Amino acid sequence: MEFGQYLGFIAFLTVLTIGFWLMMFLVSFVFYWLGGATIELIKEKRNNRETE
């Protein structure tokens, strides 16, 4: 393996790793957002039922 191939392989692994962790962060953020929105919707419906 030549030095240029080694640098290319390291760059590929770096981009792959950054992409993986960015995807994990975005997926967890979306789940957190959806979970919070669902909880707020349930609280709002429960509050509307109590006021009636």
C-alpha positions as CSV (number, residue, x, y, z in Angstrom):
1,M,0.0,0.0,0.0
2,E,1.5,3.3,-1.0
3,F,1.3,6.5,1.0
4,G,-1.3,8.1,-1.2
5,Q,-3.6,5.1,-0.9
6,Y,-3.1,5.2,2.9
7,L,-4.1,8.8,3.0
8,G,-7.1,8.2,0.9
9,F,-8.1,5.3,3.1
10,I,-7.8,7.4,6.2
11,A,-9.8,10.2,4.6
12,F,-12.5,7.7,3.6
13,L,-12.7,6.3,7.2
14,T,-12.9,9.9,8.6
15,V,-15.7,10.9,6.3
16,L,-17.5,7.6,7.0
17,T,-17.2,8.0,10.8
18,I,-18.3,11.7,10.7
19,G,-21.3,10.7,8.6
20,F,-22.3,7.9,10.9
21,W,-22.2,10.0,14.0
22,L,-24.0,12.9,12.3
23,M,-26.7,10.4,11.2
24,M,-27.0,9.1,14.8
25,F,-27.3,12.6,16.2
26,L,-30.0,13.6,13.7
27,V,-32.0,10.4,14.2
28,S,-31.9,10.9,18.0
29,F,-32.9,14.5,17.7
30,V,-35.9,13.6,15.5
31,F,-37.0,10.9,18.0
32,Y,-36.6,13.4,20.8
33,W,-38.7,16.0,18.9
34,L,-41.4,13.5,18.0
35,G,-41.6,12.2,21.6
36,G,-41.9,15.7,23.0
37,A,-44.6,16.7,20.5
38,T,-46.6,13.5,21.3
39,I,-46.4,14.2,25.1
40,E,-47.5,17.8,24.6
41,L,-50.4,16.6,22.4
42,I,-51.5,14.1,25.1
43,K,-51.3,16.8,27.8
44,E,-53.3,19.2,25.6
45,K,-56.0,16.6,25.0
46,R,-56.2,15.7,28.6
47,N,-56.4,19.3,29.6
48,N,-59.2,19.9,27.1
49,R,-61.1,16.9,28.5
50,E,-60.9,18.2,32.0
51,T,-62.1,21.7,31.2
52,E,-65.3,20.3,29.5
